Amino acid sequence: MAVNQDTYTDMLAPAYAGMVANGETSNRISRTCEDSAGIPFGVPVYRGAGDHGCTRTPNAFLLGITIAHEALGLLTGQTADRYQQYDNVAILPLGVIWVVAGEAVTDGAPAYDTGSAIVDTVGSNTALTDWQFDITGANADLVKLSRR
């Protein structure tokens, strides 16, 4: 019989963007992806234009953070690690989830959406109301984001 894998790394990744971080009390909802470019895992999503829809475009109604879905089938021409248009998107409106920091962030700092990254700088960014960083990290680090 052929060997499929015979070497393993000593340092496994602790998490990935969109992974629910722990077993704390949390809530999960689902909506339909309205964005033609899709929506990545581990990013804020907002109420969409249609009934039961969601979008990555910041607006006044934050739904939560997208949960990674490791079992989504990838079709030719699609990008991995994202929900495609019309996919059913799993969203975490309450709980702790891993995201990629868009800059150096501080434990306990409130979170903001630049439209392309999650940061702890106010500026003209959209506030992720009641969400805060649960760990300190550098730009592009995996960090925990929580809403309790």
C-alpha positions as a LaTeX table, in Angstrom:
\begin{tabular}{lrrr}
\hline
Residue & $x$ (\AA) & $y$ (\AA) & $z$ (\AA) \\
\hline
Met1 & 0.00 & 0.00 & 0.00 \\
Ala2 & 1.28 & 3.49 & $-0.85$ \\
Val3 & 2.08 & 5.92 & 1.96 \\
Asn4 & 0.07 & 9.13 & 1.63 \\
Gln5 & 1.95 & 11.14 & 4.26 \\
Asp6 & 5.02 & 10.14 & 6.22 \\
Thr7 & 6.26 & 13.48 & 7.61 \\
Tyr8 & 4.57 & 15.85 & 10.02 \\
Thr9 & 5.39 & 19.31 & 11.32 \\
Asp10 & 6.33 & 19.86 & 14.97 \\
Met11 & 4.50 & 23.19 & 15.09 \\
Leu12 & 0.83 & 22.98 & 14.17 \\
Ala13 & $-1.04$ & 26.24 & 13.66 \\
Pro14 & $-3.01$ & 27.11 & 16.81 \\
Ala15 & $-5.99$ & 28.35 & 14.82 \\
Tyr16 & $-7.23$ & 29.77 & 11.53 \\
Ala17 & $-9.37$ & 32.76 & 10.58 \\
Gly18 & $-13.03$ & 32.10 & 11.32 \\
Met19 & $-12.40$ & 29.28 & 13.82 \\
Val20 & $-14.57$ & 29.51 & 16.95 \\
Ala21 & $-11.97$ & 29.92 & 19.69 \\
Asn22 & $-13.48$ & 28.04 & 22.62 \\
Gly23 & $-16.59$ & 26.63 & 24.21 \\
Glu24 & $-17.81$ & 29.82 & 25.87 \\
Thr25 & $-21.46$ & 30.67 & 25.47 \\
Ser26 & $-22.00$ & 31.78 & 21.91 \\
Asn27 & $-24.69$ & 32.14 & 19.29 \\
Arg28 & $-24.73$ & 31.21 & 15.61 \\
Ile29 & $-26.97$ & 32.42 & 12.82 \\
Ser30 & $-26.94$ & 32.03 & 9.06 \\
Arg31 & $-27.62$ & 34.35 & 6.15 \\
Thr32 & $-27.20$ & 34.20 & 2.35 \\
Cys33 & $-24.06$ & 35.74 & 0.83 \\
Glu34 & $-25.04$ & 38.62 & $-1.45$ \\
Asp35 & $-21.51$ & 39.65 & $-2.54$ \\
Ser36 & $-20.47$ & 38.52 & $-6.02$ \\
Ala37 & $-16.82$ & 38.34 & $-4.87$ \\
Gly38 & $-17.83$ & 36.20 & $-1.87$ \\
Ile39 & $-17.08$ & 36.76 & 1.81 \\
Pro40 & $-13.88$ & 35.47 & 3.51 \\
Phe41 & $-13.86$ & 33.52 & 6.78 \\
Gly42 & $-13.28$ & 35.49 & 9.99 \\
Val43 & $-14.54$ & 38.91 & 8.87 \\
Pro44 & $-17.43$ & 41.15 & 9.94 \\
Val45 & $-20.64$ & 40.90 & 7.93 \\
Tyr46 & $-23.62$ & 43.20 & 7.82 \\
Arg47 & $-27.30$ & 43.00 & 6.94 \\
Gly48 & $-27.72$ & 42.73 & 3.19 \\
Ala49 & $-30.22$ & 44.35 & 0.85 \\
Gly50 & $-32.41$ & 41.26 & 0.48 \\
Asp51 & $-34.36$ & 39.25 & 3.02 \\
His52 & $-32.01$ & 36.93 & 4.92 \\
Gly53 & $-28.97$ & 38.38 & 3.09 \\
Cys54 & $-25.54$ & 39.48 & 4.32 \\
Thr55 & $-22.71$ & 41.54 & 2.87 \\
Arg56 & $-19.11$ & 42.37 & 3.67 \\
Thr57 & $-19.81$ & 46.07 & 2.98 \\
Pro58 & $-19.97$ & 47.95 & 6.32 \\
Asn59 & $-23.34$ & 49.47 & 7.19 \\
Ala60 & $-25.35$ & 50.33 & 10.29 \\
Phe61 & $-26.38$ & 46.75 & 11.14 \\
Leu62 & $-23.54$ & 44.40 & 12.10 \\
Leu63 & $-24.60$ & 40.74 & 12.10 \\
Gly64 & $-21.34$ & 39.27 & 13.46 \\
Ile65 & $-18.15$ & 37.51 & 12.29 \\
Thr66 & $-18.13$ & 34.78 & 9.64 \\
Ile67 & $-17.36$ & 31.27 & 10.90 \\
Ala68 & $-15.04$ & 29.13 & 8.78 \\
His69 & $-16.67$ & 26.18 & 7.05 \\
Glu70 & $-14.09$ & 23.49 & 6.27 \\
Ala71 & $-16.55$ & 21.31 & 4.35 \\
Leu72 & $-17.54$ & 23.80 & 1.62 \\
Gly73 & $-16.96$ & 22.34 & $-1.82$ \\
Leu74 & $-14.64$ & 24.40 & $-4.01$ \\
Leu75 & $-15.77$ & 24.78 & $-7.61$ \\
Thr76 & $-13.52$ & 25.65 & $-10.53$ \\
Gly77 & $-12.64$ & 29.35 & $-10.53$ \\
Gln78 & $-13.59$ & 29.96 & $-6.90$ \\
Thr79 & $-11.33$ & 31.15 & $-4.10$ \\
Ala80 & $-10.72$ & 28.92 & $-1.08$ \\
Asp81 & $-11.50$ & 30.05 & 2.48 \\
Arg82 & $-14.51$ & 32.15 & 1.59 \\
Tyr83 & $-18.22$ & 31.87 & 1.14 \\
Gln84 & $-19.29$ & 32.28 & $-2.49$ \\
Gln85 & $-22.28$ & 34.33 & $-3.64$ \\
Tyr86 & $-25.56$ & 32.62 & $-2.63$ \\
Asp87 & $-23.79$ & 30.32 & $-0.10$ \\
Asn88 & $-25.37$ & 29.93 & 3.32 \\
Val89 & $-22.99$ & 31.92 & 5.60 \\
Ala90 & $-22.46$ & 30.84 & 9.22 \\
Ile91 & $-22.12$ & 33.92 & 11.45 \\
Leu92 & $-21.09$ & 34.31 & 15.11 \\
Pro93 & $-22.95$ & 37.29 & 16.64 \\
Leu94 & $-21.84$ & 36.40 & 20.19 \\
Gly95 & $-18.79$ & 34.46 & 21.39 \\
Val96 & $-15.03$ & 34.26 & 20.75 \\
Ile97 & $-13.56$ & 33.73 & 17.28 \\
Trp98 & $-10.13$ & 33.86 & 15.63 \\
Val99 & $-9.52$ & 36.67 & 13.09 \\
Val100 & $-6.50$ & 38.19 & 11.33 \\
Ala101 & $-5.39$ & 41.51 & 12.84 \\
Gly102 & $-5.16$ & 44.35 & 10.32 \\
Glu103 & $-2.55$ & 46.13 & 12.46 \\
Ala104 & $-0.89$ & 45.70 & 15.85 \\
Val105 & $-3.77$ & 45.25 & 18.33 \\
Thr106 & $-4.05$ & 45.26 & 22.11 \\
Asp107 & $-5.87$ & 42.91 & 24.46 \\
Gly108 & $-9.14$ & 44.52 & 25.58 \\
Ala109 & $-9.18$ & 47.17 & 22.83 \\
Pro110 & $-12.45$ & 47.74 & 20.95 \\
Ala111 & $-12.54$ & 46.45 & 17.37 \\
Tyr112 & $-13.19$ & 48.41 & 14.18 \\
Asp113 & $-13.72$ & 47.41 & 10.54 \\
Thr114 & $-11.79$ & 49.24 & 7.82 \\
Gly115 & $-13.80$ & 47.44 & 5.14 \\
Ser116 & $-10.84$ & 45.16 & 4.46 \\
Ala117 & $-9.35$ & 44.49 & 7.92 \\
Ile118 & $-10.15$ & 44.38 & 11.64 \\
Val119 & $-8.18$ & 46.94 & 13.66 \\
Asp120 & $-8.26$ & 48.73 & 17.03 \\
Thr121 & $-7.89$ & 52.25 & 15.56 \\
Val122 & $-11.00$ & 54.42 & 15.53 \\
Gly123 & $-10.33$ & 56.88 & 12.66 \\
Ser124 & $-13.12$ & 56.72 & 10.07 \\
Asn125 & $-13.52$ & 52.97 & 10.61 \\
Thr126 & $-16.82$ & 51.26 & 11.41 \\
Ala127 & $-17.16$ & 50.25 & 15.07 \\
Leu128 & $-17.78$ & 46.56 & 15.71 \\
Thr129 & $-20.08$ & 47.40 & 18.60 \\
Asp130 & $-19.37$ & 45.36 & 21.76 \\
Trp131 & $-16.55$ & 43.37 & 20.05 \\
Gln132 & $-13.06$ & 43.57 & 21.54 \\
Phe133 & $-9.69$ & 41.94 & 21.05 \\
Asp134 & $-9.10$ & 39.12 & 23.52 \\
Ile135 & $-5.35$ & 38.91 & 22.92 \\
Thr136 & $-2.49$ & 41.21 & 21.87 \\
Gly137 & $-1.03$ & 40.66 & 18.41 \\
Ala138 & 1.00 & 42.19 & 15.58 \\
Asn139 & $-0.22$ & 43.06 & 12.12 \\
Ala140 & $-1.38$ & 39.91 & 10.25 \\
Asp141 & $-1.33$ & 37.78 & 13.44 \\
Leu142 & $-4.21$ & 35.48 & 14.29 \\
Val143 & $-5.95$ & 37.02 & 17.31 \\
Lys144 & $-9.10$ & 36.29 & 19.28 \\
Leu145 & $-12.04$ & 38.66 & 18.96 \\
Ser146 & $-14.82$ & 38.43 & 21.54 \\
Arg147 & $-18.30$ & 39.66 & 22.27 \\
Arg148 & $-19.65$ & 38.58 & 25.64 \\
\hline
\end{tabular}
